[in-house]
Amino acid sequence: MTIRWQDYIEERKGVMMGKPVFKGTRLTVEQILGEMGSGMTDAELLDNYPTLRPEHIRAALLYAAAVLAMDQTIYA
């Protein structure tokens, strides 16, 4: 099943200082990606964050890929 990250992730000024969050939650994409990077498994993420769904994890990865694909240089 193909998913679009836009269906699961949003930015709202009044929620978590405008950082990308999973729709309907205060859980940031940054937090989940950081946990994944430190070695947390999908099963552990789902156990630790009751509002998180498997689709959110996939959307977070797609979001990160989209951000990296932007035509901007972040290192000078």
TIVO-2410 file (N, C-alpha, C; in nm, 3 decimals):
# residues 76
REC num residu      c1      c2      c3 atome chaine
REC   1      M   0.084  -0.119   0.000     N      A
REC   1      M   0.000   0.000   0.000    CA      A
REC   1      M   0.088   0.125   0.000     C      A
REC   2      T   0.063   0.213  -0.092     N      A
REC   2      T   0.137   0.338  -0.101    CA      A
REC   2      T   0.070   0.441  -0.010     C      A
REC   3      I   0.153   0.510   0.067     N      A
REC   3      I   0.099   0.616   0.151    CA      A
REC   3      I   0.166   0.748   0.115     C      A
REC   4      R   0.100   0.856   0.151     N      A
REC   4      R   0.156   0.990   0.133    CA      A
REC   4      R   0.181   1.046   0.272     C      A
REC   5      W   0.301   1.098   0.295     N      A
REC   5      W   0.331   1.151   0.429    CA      A
REC   5      W   0.238   1.266   0.464     C      A
REC   6      Q   0.191   1.340   0.363     N      A
REC   6      Q   0.103   1.454   0.387    CA      A
REC   6      Q  -0.030   1.413   0.452     C      A
REC   7      D  -0.067   1.288   0.437     N      A
REC   7      D  -0.191   1.240   0.497    CA      A
REC   7      D  -0.176   1.215   0.648     C      A
REC   8      Y  -0.053   1.212   0.697     N      A
REC   8      Y  -0.028   1.175   0.837    CA      A
REC   8      Y   0.048   1.279   0.918     C      A
REC   9      I   0.108   1.375   0.851     N      A
REC   9      I   0.195   1.473   0.918    CA      A
REC   9      I   0.146   1.613   0.889     C      A
REC  10      E   0.150   1.698   0.992     N      A
REC  10      E   0.109   1.837   0.976    CA      A
REC  10      E   0.197   1.926   1.064     C      A
REC  11      E   0.196   2.053   1.031     N      A
REC  11      E   0.262   2.156   1.113    CA      A
REC  11      E   0.155   2.256   1.153     C      A
REC  12      R   0.142   2.280   1.284     N      A
REC  12      R   0.048   2.379   1.335    CA      A
REC  12      R   0.123   2.469   1.432     C      A
REC  13      K   0.109   2.599   1.415     N      A
REC  13      K   0.183   2.696   1.497    CA      A
REC  13      K   0.164   2.673   1.646     C      A
REC  14      G   0.044   2.638   1.689     N      A
REC  14      G   0.016   2.624   1.831    CA      A
REC  14      G   0.049   2.488   1.890     C      A
REC  15      V   0.104   2.398   1.809     N      A
REC  15      V   0.134   2.263   1.857    CA      A
REC  15      V   0.283   2.236   1.845     C      A
REC  16      M   0.346   2.206   1.955     N      A
REC  16      M   0.488   2.171   1.960    CA      A
REC  16      M   0.576   2.271   1.884     C      A
REC  17      M   0.546   2.398   1.905     N      A
REC  17      M   0.623   2.508   1.847    CA      A
REC  17      M   0.632   2.501   1.695     C      A
REC  18      G   0.529   2.447   1.631     N      A
REC  18      G   0.524   2.443   1.486    CA      A
REC  18      G   0.602   2.331   1.421     C      A
REC  19      K   0.660   2.242   1.502     N      A
REC  19      K   0.734   2.130   1.444    CA      A
REC  19      K   0.636   2.032   1.381     C      A
REC  20      P   0.682   1.955   1.282     N      A
REC  20      P   0.594   1.855   1.222    CA      A
REC  20      P   0.552   1.750   1.326     C      A
REC  21      V   0.422   1.726   1.334     N      A
REC  21      V   0.367   1.626   1.425    CA      A
REC  21      V   0.275   1.533   1.346     C      A
REC  22      F   0.246   1.419   1.405     N      A
REC  22      F   0.149   1.329   1.344    CA      A
REC  22      F   0.011   1.385   1.371     C      A
REC  23      K  -0.070   1.392   1.270     N      A
REC  23      K  -0.202   1.455   1.279    CA      A
REC  23      K  -0.280   1.402   1.399     C      A
REC  24      G  -0.339   1.496   1.473     N      A
REC  24      G  -0.419   1.461   1.588    CA      A
REC  24      G  -0.341   1.426   1.713     C      A
REC  25      T  -0.206   1.444   1.708     N      A
REC  25      T  -0.123   1.413   1.824    CA      A
REC  25      T  -0.029   1.530   1.853     C      A
REC  26      R   0.043   1.520   1.961     N      A
REC  26      R   0.151   1.613   1.993    CA      A
REC  26      R   0.286   1.543   1.981     C      A
REC  27      L   0.288   1.434   1.910     N      A
REC  27      L   0.407   1.353   1.891    CA      A
REC  27      L   0.481   1.401   1.767     C      A
REC  28      T   0.606   1.447   1.785     N      A
REC  28      T   0.679   1.504   1.672    CA      A
REC  28      T   0.746   1.396   1.587     C      A
REC  29      V   0.755   1.426   1.460     N      A
REC  29      V   0.827   1.340   1.367    CA      A
REC  29      V   0.973   1.332   1.409     C      A
REC  30      E   1.027   1.443   1.452     N      A
REC  30      E   1.166   1.448   1.498    CA      A
REC  30      E   1.191   1.348   1.610     C      A
REC  31      Q   1.101   1.341   1.704     N      A
REC  31      Q   1.116   1.250   1.817    CA      A
REC  31      Q   1.119   1.105   1.772     C      A
REC  32      I   1.028   1.070   1.684     N      A
REC  32      I   1.020   0.932   1.636    CA      A
REC  32      I   1.142   0.897   1.552     C      A
REC  33      L   1.185   0.987   1.464     N      A
REC  33      L   1.304   0.960   1.384    CA      A
REC  33      L   1.427   0.945   1.473     C      A
REC  34      G   1.436   1.027   1.576     N      A
REC  34      G   1.548   1.018   1.671    CA      A
REC  34      G   1.548   0.884   1.744     C      A
REC  35      E   1.431   0.840   1.786     N      A
REC  35      E   1.420   0.711   1.854    CA      A
REC  35      E   1.461   0.597   1.759     C      A
REC  36      M   1.418   0.607   1.634     N      A
REC  36      M   1.456   0.506   1.536    CA      A
REC  36      M   1.607   0.504   1.515     C      A
REC  37      G   1.664   0.623   1.507     N      A
REC  37      G   1.809   0.634   1.487    CA      A
REC  37      G   1.890   0.579   1.603     C      A
REC  38      S   1.832   0.583   1.722     N      A
REC  38      S   1.904   0.531   1.838    CA      A
REC  38      S   1.883   0.380   1.856     C      A
REC  39      G   1.806   0.319   1.764     N      A
REC  39      G   1.794   0.175   1.764    CA      A
REC  39      G   1.661   0.118   1.808     C      A
REC  40      M   1.564   0.205   1.839     N      A
REC  40      M   1.434   0.155   1.881    CA      A
REC  40      M   1.364   0.088   1.763     C      A
REC  41      T   1.307  -0.027   1.787     N      A
REC  41      T   1.237  -0.099   1.681    CA      A
REC  41      T   1.096  -0.043   1.664     C      A
REC  42      D   1.035  -0.079   1.552     N      A
REC  42      D   0.897  -0.037   1.528    CA      A
REC  42      D   0.805  -0.086   1.640     C      A
REC  43      A   0.824  -0.212   1.681     N      A
REC  43      A   0.741  -0.268   1.788    CA      A
REC  43      A   0.758  -0.190   1.918     C      A
REC  44      E   0.881  -0.152   1.950     N      A
REC  44      E   0.906  -0.074   2.072    CA      A
REC  44      E   0.842   0.064   2.063     C      A
REC  45      L   0.852   0.125   1.945     N      A
REC  45      L   0.790   0.256   1.926    CA      A
REC  45      L   0.639   0.247   1.947     C      A
REC  46      L   0.577   0.147   1.888     N      A
REC  46      L   0.433   0.131   1.899    CA      A
REC  46      L   0.391   0.101   2.043     C      A
REC  47      D   0.474   0.028   2.116     N      A
REC  47      D   0.445   0.000   2.258    CA      A
REC  47      D   0.461   0.124   2.344     C      A
REC  48      N   0.564   0.205   2.315     N      A
REC  48      N   0.595   0.323   2.398    CA      A
REC  48      N   0.506   0.443   2.369     C      A
REC  49      Y   0.450   0.450   2.250     N      A
REC  49      Y   0.369   0.565   2.210    CA      A
REC  49      Y   0.233   0.514   2.162     C      A
REC  50      P   0.135   0.509   2.252     N      A
REC  50      P   0.005   0.450   2.219    CA      A
REC  50      P  -0.069   0.515   2.101     C      A
REC  51      T  -0.043   0.643   2.074     N      A
REC  51      T  -0.112   0.708   1.962    CA      A
REC  51      T  -0.043   0.684   1.827     C      A
REC  52      L   0.075   0.626   1.831     N      A
REC  52      L   0.152   0.601   1.709    CA      A
REC  52      L   0.098   0.476   1.639     C      A
REC  53      R   0.092   0.485   1.507     N      A
REC  53      R   0.048   0.372   1.425    CA      A
REC  53      R   0.159   0.337   1.326     C      A
REC  54      P   0.158   0.216   1.272     N      A
REC  54      P   0.261   0.179   1.174    CA      A
REC  54      P   0.270   0.276   1.057     C      A
REC  55      E   0.155   0.330   1.015     N      A
REC  55      E   0.154   0.426   0.904    CA      A
REC  55      E   0.232   0.552   0.940     C      A
REC  56      H   0.230   0.592   1.065     N      A
REC  56      H   0.305   0.709   1.109    CA      A
REC  56      H   0.455   0.687   1.091     C      A
REC  57      I   0.502   0.568   1.123     N      A
REC  57      I   0.645   0.538   1.110    CA      A
REC  57      I   0.686   0.547   0.963     C      A
REC  58      R   0.609   0.489   0.875     N      A
REC  58      R   0.639   0.497   0.731    CA      A
REC  58      R   0.632   0.642   0.683     C      A
REC  59      A   0.532   0.715   0.729     N      A
REC  59      A   0.519   0.856   0.689    CA      A
REC  59      A   0.638   0.938   0.736     C      A
REC  60      A   0.689   0.909   0.856     N      A
REC  60      A   0.806   0.981   0.907    CA      A
REC  60      A   0.927   0.959   0.816     C      A
REC  61      L   0.946   0.837   0.771     N      A
REC  61      L   1.058   0.809   0.681    CA      A
REC  61      L   1.040   0.878   0.546     C      A
REC  62      L   0.919   0.876   0.494     N      A
REC  62      L   0.892   0.945   0.368    CA      A
REC  62      L   0.911   1.096   0.382     C      A
REC  63      Y   0.870   1.150   0.497     N      A
REC  63      Y   0.887   1.293   0.523    CA      A
REC  63      Y   1.036   1.328   0.525     C      A
REC  64      A   1.114   1.248   0.596     N      A
REC  64      A   1.259   1.274   0.604    CA      A
REC  64      A   1.322   1.269   0.465     C      A
REC  65      A   1.282   1.173   0.384     N      A
REC  65      A   1.334   1.163   0.247    CA      A
REC  65      A   1.295   1.285   0.165     C      A
REC  66      A   1.173   1.333   0.181     N      A
REC  66      A   1.127   1.450   0.107    CA      A
REC  66      A   1.204   1.574   0.149     C      A
REC  67      V   1.230   1.588   0.277     N      A
REC  67      V   1.306   1.704   0.325    CA      A
REC  67      V   1.448   1.699   0.270     C      A
REC  68      L   1.510   1.583   0.268     N      A
REC  68      L   1.646   1.570   0.215    CA      A
REC  68      L   1.651   1.594   0.065     C      A
REC  69      A   1.542   1.568  -0.003     N      A
REC  69      A   1.537   1.587  -0.148    CA      A
REC  69      A   1.517   1.732  -0.189     C      A
REC  70      M   1.485   1.818  -0.092     N      A
REC  70      M   1.465   1.959  -0.125    CA      A
REC  70      M   1.593   2.017  -0.182     C      A
REC  71      D   1.579   2.109  -0.272     N      A
REC  71      D   1.693   2.169  -0.339    CA      A
REC  71      D   1.750   2.284  -0.256     C      A
REC  72      Q   1.802   2.251  -0.139     N      A
REC  72      Q   1.862   2.351  -0.053    CA      A
REC  72      Q   1.992   2.297   0.005     C      A
REC  73      T   2.089   2.382   0.018     N      A
REC  73      T   2.214   2.346   0.082    CA      A
REC  73      T   2.209   2.384   0.228     C      A
REC  74      I   2.233   2.288   0.316     N      A
REC  74      I   2.233   2.321   0.459    CA      A
REC  74      I   2.374   2.329   0.516     C      A
REC  75      Y   2.473   2.282   0.439     N      A
REC  75      Y   2.612   2.291   0.482    CA      A
REC  75      Y   2.685   2.388   0.391     C      A
REC  76      A   2.757   2.477   0.452     N      A
REC  76      A   2.832   2.574   0.371    CA      A
REC  76      A   2.977   2.537   0.364     C      A
***
